Each structure stands twice: as C-alpha cells, then as structure tokens.
Amino acid sequence: MSHRIKTRAPHGNVPDAIEIITDRDQLEAVEHDAANYPGGKAFALVKPQNEAEIAAILERYAKILPVGAQSSVTGGATPNGEVVLSLARQDRILESGSEYVRTQAGLALRTLRERLALENKYYPPVPSYDGATVGGVIATNAAGPATFKYGVTRSWVQSLTVVLVTGEVLDLERGQCIAHPDGYFEIDEGTRLYRLPIPSYKMPQVPKCSAGYYAAPHMDLIDLFIGSEGTLGVITEATLHVVSPRPEICVALVPCLHEAQALELTRLLREISLKTRQTGDQRGLDVSAIEYMDARSVEILREDGSDRRNSITLGPDAQTLLLIQLELNPTWAARAYDDLAQALEPDAPDVPLVQFVRILAQSGRLDETELAMPGDWGRIEQMYALREAVPYGVNARVLRAKQNQHPSITKMAADMIVPFDHLETMMQIFREGFEAYGLDYAIWGHASDGNMHPNLLPRSLNDLRQAQRVILEGGKAVIALGGCPLAEHGVGRNPTKLALLKDLYGESGLQQMFAVKQALDPEGKLAPGNLF
C-alpha cells in the first residue's frame, strides 16, 4: 500500500484510420441528454474500441466529452462543441466470479442485471433508469431506490481502469493506493512524477453525495475518479462487487391519503428494517427501498394514463403513493402465498410477509395495496414502470413548454438529501417555496434514504427563474440541516447545480477541486464545463 502509483501504456492497436463521425443525423442524436439542456452541439462523434484508440483521440483533439447512455439530468452529457467520445462499443462482460463481475464501461445496467440473474446474482446500487451504463453511473457515483440497504455505487466498485488525458492508463484496485498523511497522491508516468492534491473540505455525512470530487483523509485513489463526471479521465473497465444468491423480492404499491401518512409509514418500516439488519434476525422484516410520489405526481400518472397502461387501478382517495421493496430469503419466499393467505389470522406465523401485511392493516392501507409476489417479474416491472412514468411525464411537459412557450425553457429540478429525521422539514421547505410563487411542481424520490426530487412544471420562462430561487434557497436550508443539495445526479453543466456546489464547499473548496483538475488535465480537455 502506497500513496504513489505507476501508470502503464494503453492496450490495443490504433486503427490506420480512426472513424470520425460527422454525419449530421448521427451528431444530432448525441447533442442532448435527458436534461433537455439547450444549445447542444457536437464537433464530431467517435466510438473507440480499445484503450490505444482512446489515447490517440485524447492526443488529437482539444475538447472531448466522454459519454455513456446520456441519461444525465444535469446537462453533463450534452456537448458544447466537443468531440463526443462514446463508450457504446465497449459493452462486454469480461469476467464473472462468485462475488464480482468485471465489465467494460459501455455495458448497460439492464444487460448486467439480466446476465447476473442467470447466475443467481444481483448488483443492487442501480438508479431507477436501467438503461444507464456502468461507466456513467461510476462517473456520477449514482445511486437509486435501494440505497437505504445497499449504499451507493462507490462502495461496490472494487477496481477501475482509467485512461488519463496523457494517454497513460491507471489500473486502480481498492486498497492499493492510499493518500499520503499530508494529503496527496503521486502519479508516476515513467518520464515524469507529479503530485495530485486532495481537497480539505468536509463532505456531508449522508447516504448519498454526488457533489464534485470525493475528499477525505487517508482516502483511496479509486474514490477520486468515482463521481468525477468525466473530468479526470475516461473510465474503460470496472470490477463490481455483486450479491449472491440473488434475494427474492416482493413489491407493494401503497396508495396513501396524504404525505404525512406516507412518511409515517416510511419511518416505521425503516426503523423495523434497520433493527432487522442490525440484529441479523432471519425472521425480521427487511425493506430495502421505499419510493415516494406526491399528489401532483399521482395527477400526472392519471393525466397521462400511465396507471391504465400498466393495468394499475388508483382509487379516488390515492393522494400519494409509496412503492415498497421487501426482500425475502428463499425459505420465506417459497411459502409467501401461504403466509399471505393467513396473514390476518390470529395464529399466523411471525414471518416477514405477515409482519408487513399487519403493518399495512394497522395503517388502514391494506385494502388499497397491491402486492406483487416473488417471481412475478411482469407485475413488478409494471409497478416500477409506473414510478418511472412520473419523471417521464415531467420531462415531457418541460419539452412541450420549451416548444410552445420559449426555447430557453429547460428542466429545473432539485436532487437533495437530508438525514431522514429532517425529511418532512425539507418537503415543507420546497412546498412552501414553490407555492409562494404560484408554481406548478411535483415531488418524488427515495423516501427511505431521505432523497427527494422537487421538479418544476414550467409554464413560462419566468417560472424557471422563480423556481431557481426556490431551489437555491432550499439548497442552503438543506446544507444547514446537515444534508447535501447534490445527492445522486451530479453537477454537470447546470448553472443551478454549479451554484449549489459553491454553496456547499465555498469558493476555497472549488479552488481546491480545480487544483485536482489542473494536476490531471491542465489543458481542460475532458468534459469542459462540467463542475467548473
């Protein structure tokens, strides 16, 4: 273990002629990401197949934007005149072991999930959108619904391969390169040795934080690249820890009468599940994820017919929704239907599913709840699709406003997390802020870890300006509550998120972060505009 690491030459051969795509139709397809960030423009598109080709591209061009699925909601995958470097051709699983999988960066999480399922394995920390790529989620330290139990991407990455802007390659294994006590790493490229400083700011102590460069005393170098948003190097391979055997999952869609009822049920299920995991109780209730959708989100589902398309009936009293993921071991999963049938009987066994049903009955929501049992993946996918229909519906409304009202309209949303005990306070801050300006908005997110996404439904360009004020003020309040205003989506090129990053770390923190960028990418070639 050392604070110094040596690079190596890139593997592979450079083709006689690297394919440089300038066809206008193909460029237009990569000139925006999921944020609908305005003004996207690609100089060219390249799809390298190996490290050597990436190194040659890095040497040839002055501005390069590495991308995966371009599912970013921060504008971070929207080009601004750069060469777009797509990892789409590097999408293979390279090796699979009992507790790990090694993949190329362009592999879609959906493909990874399907392949692992064939081996009875599971990679938990995936975002709600499973079309994202391995490299993309590592670059943003992405997280998702199951953070409550499994944490974020960072803790599941065992190794990375990164092509630096010099064309040299780092092979990083967790535990291999640890920061010097004085707060730096050293990179040995053979012909030169240079120092990489570590910022001294303190990161928020919450389950999710995707706010610039990771920094901590005695940190691992691998963690600097996780969450760096493509600004420090091009991630080409990763080794990920996986769970085996794959847990059996029940999913419950629980309509609630109001927000307070939904949050109280969330609190109760969290407390019981945390106790189960702390004690190792094999008969205890183990909820791994709770998703929340507010009243406006439910209206969007009804307006768009998303409930009907997914064969889900939302009763008239469904004002808010919870989507709850319950994990069962093979023994309880095998008897799940029998346990469900007798859950309300006095002599029902004290097992997880019975406990869950009784909690729903005590809350008065059992009759309205729909439960998808283990193995019913068709129904489970429909429930997840209902949840995904909320951000899809919001994005569609943003796009319509952009087309019909003003071309400068773009997505205006927050991605904020607080310690769970402050979740209700954060919700109130955003509700009152939006309503003070008469704005239309929807709030949904990962209730089990205190991470919410307040989103504006814009009707004019002025709505955008007012919502930005709400989000910036809300971000300051979140920081004061011990939370993070940039939880899981990253910063990208979004002006509001860049301002929140400054609020979080201060000007000195940004300067420290920029010193890291300067050490690895002094000419600012990689992802210019992201973070800085």
N, C-alpha and C positions, 0 to 999 in steps of 0.2 A: 504494500500500500504506500502510495507516494502522492505528492502534490504535482508531480511532473509526469507528462505523458508524451509519448512519441507518436508522430503521425506515420503513415505509410503512403506509398504510391497507389493510385487508383487501379482497381482491377478492370479487365476487359480491354477491348480494342476500339479505337476510334474509326468509324467507317470512313472510306475515302471521301464521301460527301455526306455530311450531316443533313438530314432532311429538315429544311426550314420552311414551315408552312406559312404562306402569306395569302392564301385564298380568303377572300372577304367573308364568305359564308362560314368557314371554319373559325375565322377570327371572331366573328360576331357571337359565336356560340360560347366563347370564353371571356367575353368582355363585361360580364356581370356575375355577381354571386347572389346568394339568397337574400341579401340586404336590399337589392334593387338600388344600390349606390349609384348616383348619377355620374355620367361622363366617362364610363369605362372605355378604354382604348388600348388595344394590344398592338405592339410593333410587329410581332411575329409569334408563332407557336412552335415549340419543339417538344418532342416526346422521346427523350433518350432511353436507351435500353440497358445501359450499364454505367458504372462509376466513371470510366475513362471518357465517355461521351459527355457526361455531366461536367467533368473537369474542363473539357475543351470548350463547352458552351460558356462556362464561367469566365474563361480566359478571353473569349471572343467578344462578349457583349458587356456594355457598361451598366445596364439596368435589367435585373432579372427577378421575376416573381414566381417562386415555386408554388404550385397548387395541387390539391387533391381533387375532391369532388366539387369544390367551390360551393359548399353548403354553408359557408360563413355568413353570419348575420351582422358582421361588423364592417363590411367593405374591404376586409383584409385580403380577400381573394379576387378583388376587382382590379384589373390592370390600369395603370395610368401612363401608358406609353412604353411599358417594359416588354421584354421578351417573356412570354408566359412559358414556364417550364413545367410541363405536366408529367406526373409520375404514372400516368394511366397504363403504360406498357409494362410497368414493374408491379405485377399484381399476383405473384405466386406465393404459395406457402412453401417454404424451403425445408422446414424440418418440424417434426411434431414429436414431443416426448410426453411422459405421463403427467407432468405438471407445467409444461411450457409449449409454446409454439413460436417458431421463427418465421417471419413473413417479410415480404417486400412492402415498401411504403404505400404503393398504389392499390393494395388489396382492400376491397370494400368490406365493411364490418358485416354486412349481410352475408357475404360469401364466407367470411370467417366463422360466423355463427353456424351456418349450415354445415360446414365441414367439421367443426368441432362437435356438433350434435351427433354426427355419425359415429364419433368415437366416445360418446357419452361425456363430453367435456363442455365447459362453459367459461366464457370471458365476460365478467359482469359489468365493468365500468363503461358501458357504451351509452352515447347520447340517444335521445329519442329517435333521431333520424339515422337509420342503419345503412344508408347509402354513403355515409361519410367513410373516409379511408383511414387506414391505420396511421399513415404519416400525418394526415390532417388532424386527427384527434390528439396525437402526441404533440404536434406543433402548438396546439392551443391548450394542452392539459385538460381536455374536455372531460365532462362528467355527464351524468344523466340521472334517471329515476332511482337507481339502486345505490346511490352514493351513501345513503343512510346506513347501509350494511357494509358495502364493499369499498367505499372511498372513491377517489378519482383516478384518472389514468396514471398519474405519476407513480403511485405505489405498486403498479402492475408491470412497469417496464423494467426488465432485467438487463437488457443491453440495447445499444443503438450503434448504427453505422452512419456517420455524417461526413459528407463531402464539404470541406471548407472552401471559402472563396478563392484560396490559393490553388485549389485543385488537389491539395493533400487530403488524406482521409483519416478520420479518427474512429477507432474501434473502442467503444466505451462499454465497460462492464461494471455493473453496480458494485461498489466496494473497492474498485481498482484505483481510482484517483480521487483523493480526499483533499480538501483545501488546506493550505498551509495555515498554521495558527495565526499568522499575521494577515490572513485574508486574501489569498491569491492562489492561482494555479500557474503552471508554466507549461507552454506548448513547445515541444522540440520538433522542428521540421527538418532537422538534419543540417541545413545550411544556416538556420537561424533559430534562436531560442527567445521567446517573448513571454511576457507576463500578462496574465488575464486577471484583472481585479474583481473582487466580489463586493457588490453594494452593501452598505451597512444599515439600510433601512430595515425596519421590523415589519414583517408581513402579518396580516390579520390572522388570528387563531380561530379559523372557521373551517368547516369541512371542505369548502371549495374556494379556490382563489386562482383566477386566471388573469392576473394583473401584472404584466411585464415579467422581467427576469426573476427567477427564483433566487433568493438570497438567504443564507443562514450560516452561522459559524460552523466550521467543520463539515460543510456541505459536500455532496458528491458532484463531480463534474457533470455526470449524466443529467442531473436535475437542471443545470443551466440551459440545456437545449430543449428540455421538455417545457412547453409553454412559451417558447421564444418566437413563435409566429413567423417562422421562415426567415428571420432577420440575421441569424448567426451561422447558418449552414443548411445544406439540403439533406434531410433525413432520407436514407435509402432503404434501411432494413431495421427491424426491431425484433427483439425476443420478449414475449409477453408471458407472464405467469397466467395459468388457467386453473380452473376448479374442476376436479374430477372426484367422484362422479357428479354429473350434472344434477342440480336439485330439481325436484318436482315442484311445479308452480300452480297455484290457484290464483285467479284474478277476480276481484269483486268490483263491480260498478255500483257505487252507493250514492243515490241522489239525496241531498240534504236540503233542509228547509231554509237554511241561511248560513252565512260564513261562520258565525260563532259555533254552530253545531258541528260544522265540518272540522274546524280547528280543534274543538274539544275532543272529538273522536280521534283525530290525528294524534293529539297529545297522549291520550290513553293508550293507543296502540303502540306508540313509540316507547312509552315507559315499560310496558309489559315485554316488548321485544328486546329492549336493551337489557332487561333483567334476565331474560332467557339466554342471551348470548354471554352475559357476564357469568352466569352460574353454570352454563353448559347443560341446562335442563333439556333432556331429549323429548320431554312431553310438553315443553313450553311453546307458546305462540311466537312465531318468528316472521314478522312482516319486514320485507326488505325494501319496499318502496311504497310511497303514498303520493299520488299526483292530485293536484287541486285545480278546479276550473270554476271561475266566479260566475255571477249571474249573467254578465254580458257575454261571457264565453258560451254559456248554455244557449243564449239567444242566437248567437252566431251559428251554432250547430243546428238549431231549428230553422233559422232563415235559409241556410244552405241545404237543408235536407240531409245533413250528414248522419243524423240518427237513423233516418229511414233507410238510407243506403247501406248502413251497417246492421239493419234489422234489429235496432235497439229502440225500445219504447221509453221515452222520457215522460213521466207523468206530469200533470199540470203543477204539482207542488214542488217539482225539482228545480230549485233555485240555484243550487251549486252542486258540483259533482266531485266525488273522490274516486280515484282509480287505485285500488289497493292490491299489492302483490304479496301473497302469502306463500312461504316456502314450506314444503313438507319433506320429510325423509321418506325413503322408499316404503317403509312399513306403514306410515300413516297415509301415504298416497294410495297404496293398494286397497285400503279399507275406506277411502274417502267417501264413496257413495253411501256405504252403510252408516258411517258416522253422521253424515249429513241428514240421513233419513230419521235418525233418532236423537238429533242434537238437542231438541227441546224436551225430551223425556227426562223425568227425574233421575233415572238410573243410567243415563248416557255416560259413556266413558270420558274421563277427563283428558282429552287429547286436543291437539291444536285446532282442528277444524271445529270441534264442538265449542271450544272456548271462543273462537271467532264468531260463530253464529250467535252465541249467547250475548256477546258484547253488542252485536248489531240489534238484537231483540231488545236489550235494555235501553239502547239509544232510540228505539222507536223506528228504525230504518230497515228492519229485516224484510218486511213485506215488499218494499220497493227495490231491494237489492237484487241485482243479477249476478250470479256466481258461475264462472267458467272453471270447470274442474280440471285436475291434472290430465294432460294428454289431449285436451280439447283445443288444439292449437288454432283451429279455424276460428272458434269463437273468441279465443284470447286475442288473435290478430285483429278481429273486428273491434274489440274494445280498445286496443292500442290505436287503431286507425281513427277511432272517434276522438281520442285525445289529440292526435296529430292534425285532425281537421280544424282544430282551433287556431294554431299558428298559420295553417294554410289559409283559413278564411280571413284572418287579419291581413296577411301578406297580399291576398287577392284584393282586399279593399284598399290597401295602400297603393297598389298598382293602378286600380281604377281611378283613384284620386289624382295620381300622377298624370294619367292620360287625359282626364276630364277637367281637372282644376288647374294644375300648374306642373310643368315638367320638373321643377326643382323639389317637388314633394318626394320624400324618401321615408324609409322606416324610422320611427322614433320609438325606442323601447329601452327598457332597463333590464339588467340581469344582476340582481342584488341578493345577497345572503346575509342573514344575521343569526346570532345564536338563537336557537328555537324559542326560548322564552320571550324573545322580543319580536317574534313573527307577527303577532297581532298588531303591535305598535307600528311596524313597518307597513303593513297593509293599510292601516288607518292614515298614515302619512301620505301615501300615494293616492288613496281615495279622496281625501280632503284636498290635496293639491290639484288633481285633475278637475274635480268638481268646482273648485273656486274659480276656474276659468271657463266652466261650462263645456268641458271637453268630453268627447266620446272615447271610452277606453275599455280595455279588458285586461284582467289579471289572471294568470295561470302559472303553474310551476310545480316544483318539487317540494311539497309541504313537509315531507318527512325530514328534510335537512335544512329547512328554513330559507330555501332559494326560490324567489318569485320573479316573474317576468311581466311587469306592468307595460302595456303596449297602447300607444295612441292609435285611434281610428281617425285619421285626418280627414277634415272636410275642406280645409283651405291651407295655404302656406302659413298663415298666421297661427293656425293651430299648432303647427310644428314648432314655431318659436316659443309659444306659451308652454308646450309640453316639455321642451328642452329645459326651461326654467324649473319646472316641477321636478324633472329627473335630477338636475344638478343640485337643487336644494335637498331633494330626497337622498341623494348620494352622501351629502355632508352629514345628514342625520344618521344614515346607516353606519358611516365611519365612527360617529360618536357613540353608537350602540355597540361598537366592537365588531362590526360586520365588514364586508368587502363589497364595494359597489361594482365590481367586475368579477363575477363568480365563476362562470363556466364558458363563456363565449369568446373571451379575449377582448382585445382593444381594437386591433385593425387600424383602419383609417378614419374611423368615425369621430368627428370633432367632439361630440359629447363625451364619448368614452375616453378620448385623449385628455379632456378636461378633468374627468373623474380620476384618471390615473395621477394627474398632478395634485388633485385634492388629497389623494391617498398618501403619496410619498413626499409631496412638496417639491420645489424646484431643485433642491440639492439631491433628492432621490432620483429625479430624472437625469441629472448630470452624471450621477454615479452609473446609472443604467447606460447612458450614452458612452461612457468610458469603456464599458464592456463591448458595445457595438464597434467602437473605434479600434479596439485591440484585435478583433477578429475580422472586421470588414471596414477598413479605414476609408475606402472609396465609396462606401454606401451602396454597393452593387445590389445587395439582396433585399428584396421586399421594401424598397424605398417608400416612406410614408407610413409604414406600419410602426406603431409605437411612438415614433418620433415625428 
